[in-house]
Amino acid sequence: MDKMADSSVPLAGPIAQRWSPRALDDTRDVSWEQLRALLEAARWAASFGNTQPARFLVGRRGDVTFRQILGTLTERNQAWAHRAGALMVAIMVTRNEKGEIPYAEYGLGLAAQNLVLQAVAEGLVAHQMAGFDAAAVRERFAVPDEAVPRVAIAVGHAADPAVLGVEKLVAREQAPRSRLPLGEIAYTGEWGAPAFTS
């Protein structure tokens, strides 16, 4: 389903096309080559002092890692994410041999965004989720203390929203995308003074 961003100027294709569907096609796979491309994109994200704090747990539908990640998701997310071709958990490493990593969460966010935009370029969709049990991830995957599970990511192929089954969820999937106007997020001169008026 096409939900192109309604932007005031043209955007790069993957940015304009990116959104977070829940309707995923459980008959189509995500290949290891596609996952390699997503993770390479994440690997090349900017980070403070090239500290590269992002780490990822990766499972493909049907394998043990996928099932373990799925089991850490909230019931609400499990209800649709089981159809994903791959599930990941993005983790930030907060310390290295030099000590505390500055802006580790920001670095992980940049890596995750690169991953999601690469998914779009690969003809895939990705949905990032806060609804998962980080403590369960830590336990199931022996995540060390200096690493913090921060977000789960479902990757797959978009499907007809009807697969969601619940009318409210189908309507939500079909609703247009929206964002705050540019004038409400970009200021000039002083706080609240719009840099752009339309």
Secondary structure as GFF3:
##gff-version 3
##sequence-region A 1 198
A	DSSP	alpha_helix	13	17	.	.	.	ID=ss1
A	DSSP	alpha_helix	32	43	.	.	.	ID=ss2
A	DSSP	three_ten_helix	48	50	.	.	.	ID=ss3
A	DSSP	beta_strand	54	60	.	.	.	ID=ss4
A	DSSP	alpha_helix	64	72	.	.	.	ID=ss5
A	DSSP	alpha_helix	75	81	.	.	.	ID=ss6
A	DSSP	beta_strand	86	93	.	.	.	ID=ss7
A	DSSP	beta_strand	95	96	.	.	.	ID=ss8
A	DSSP	beta_strand	99	100	.	.	.	ID=ss9
A	DSSP	alpha_helix	104	121	.	.	.	ID=ss10
A	DSSP	beta_strand	125	129	.	.	.	ID=ss11
A	DSSP	alpha_helix	134	140	.	.	.	ID=ss12
A	DSSP	beta_strand	147	156	.	.	.	ID=ss13
A	DSSP	three_ten_helix	161	164	.	.	.	ID=ss14
A	DSSP	alpha_helix	167	174	.	.	.	ID=ss15
A	DSSP	three_ten_helix	182	184	.	.	.	ID=ss16
###
